[in-house]
Amino acid sequence: MYAESASKAFDWSRVIDAIIEVESQGDPKAVNRKGNCVGIMQITPVLVSDCNRILKDRNVKKRYTLKDRYDINKSKEMFLLIQEYYNPTNNIEKAIRSWNGGRNYSKRSTNGYYRKVLAAMN
């Protein structure tokens, strides 16, 4: 329901596909060196918790687990939920930078990531 409404409002597929390419080269079993970012979109436990808080605030019964980070579709749902909640204007730059640097990202520290994702989109 929440992911469907976000996807109908804006087509994030090019951004999602580019993030997947940069983050994991399409490997849903990918794990970063620290072990806290996993799956096709390299999702952290903090992001899962944030998604569950948003769902709870919206009185939606669904909850995500840490294991869901390895599920391609659930990873994309979490991305869409985060964008719908924190990026209602569907700003692509904000979406890319915040996926890498969090809600309070620094432009300077996310420049390299932003350029990589833009290159993957083209």
C-alpha positions in Angstrom: 0.0 0.0 0.0 2.7 2.6 1.0 5.2 1.3 -1.6 2.5 1.2 -4.3 1.4 4.8 -3.6 5.0 6.0 -3.7 5.7 4.1 -6.9 2.6 5.4 -8.6 3.5 9.0 -7.6 7.0 8.7 -9.0 9.0 6.1 -10.9 12.1 5.4 -8.9 13.2 2.4 -11.0 16.2 4.1 -12.7 17.5 5.4 -9.4 16.9 2.1 -7.6 18.7 0.2 -10.4 21.7 2.5 -10.3 21.9 2.3 -6.5 21.8 -1.5 -6.8 24.6 -1.4 -9.3 26.8 0.8 -7.2 26.0 -0.9 -3.8 26.1 -4.6 -4.7 26.5 -5.0 -8.5 23.2 -6.8 -8.2 24.2 -9.4 -5.6 21.3 -9.8 -3.1 23.7 -11.6 -0.7 26.3 -8.8 -0.6 27.7 -7.8 2.8 30.0 -4.8 3.4 33.3 -5.1 5.2 31.8 -4.0 8.6 28.9 -6.5 8.1 26.2 -4.0 9.0 25.1 -3.1 5.4 23.7 -6.1 3.5 21.7 -7.1 0.5 21.2 -5.7 -2.9 20.8 -2.1 -1.6 23.2 -2.4 1.3 20.6 -1.7 4.0 21.6 -1.0 7.6 19.8 -2.1 10.7 19.1 1.6 11.5 17.2 1.9 8.2 15.1 -1.2 9.0 14.2 0.3 12.4 13.3 3.6 10.8 11.0 1.9 8.3 9.3 0.0 11.1 8.9 3.3 13.1 7.3 4.9 10.0 4.9 1.9 9.6 4.0 2.0 13.3 3.3 5.8 13.1 1.0 5.1 10.1 -0.8 2.3 11.9 0.4 -0.2 9.3 0.8 -3.7 10.8 3.6 -4.8 8.5 7.1 -4.8 9.9 10.5 -5.5 8.3 13.2 -7.8 9.8 16.9 -7.7 9.4 16.6 -10.7 7.1 14.4 -8.7 4.8 17.4 -6.8 3.7 18.4 -9.8 1.6 15.0 -9.8 -0.2 15.2 -7.8 -3.4 11.5 -6.7 -3.3 11.5 -5.9 0.4 14.7 -3.8 0.0 13.0 -1.8 -2.8 9.9 -1.4 -0.6 12.0 0.0 2.1 13.7 2.4 -0.3 10.3 3.6 -1.5 8.9 4.0 2.0 12.0 6.1 3.1 11.6 8.3 0.0 7.9 8.8 0.5 8.4 9.8 4.1 11.6 11.9 3.9 11.6 13.0 0.3 8.0 13.8 -0.6 9.1 16.1 -3.5 10.9 13.1 -5.1 14.2 15.0 -5.4 16.6 12.5 -7.1 19.7 14.2 -5.7 18.4 14.1 -2.2 17.4 10.4 -2.6 20.8 9.4 -3.8 22.8 11.4 -1.2 20.6 10.4 1.7 20.8 6.7 0.8 24.5 7.0 1.2 24.8 9.6 4.0 21.6 9.3 5.9 18.9 12.0 6.4 21.4 14.6 7.5 23.9 13.9 4.8 26.8 16.2 3.9 27.1 17.1 0.2 30.8 17.0 0.4 31.0 13.5 1.9 28.4 12.1 -0.6 29.8 13.6 -3.8 31.7 10.5 -4.9 28.7 8.3 -4.3 26.3 10.7 -6.0 28.6 10.8 -9.1 28.8 7.0 -9.2 25.0 6.6 -9.0 24.4 9.3 -11.7 27.0 7.5 -14.0 25.1 4.2 -13.4 21.9 5.9 -14.4 23.2 6.9 -17.8 
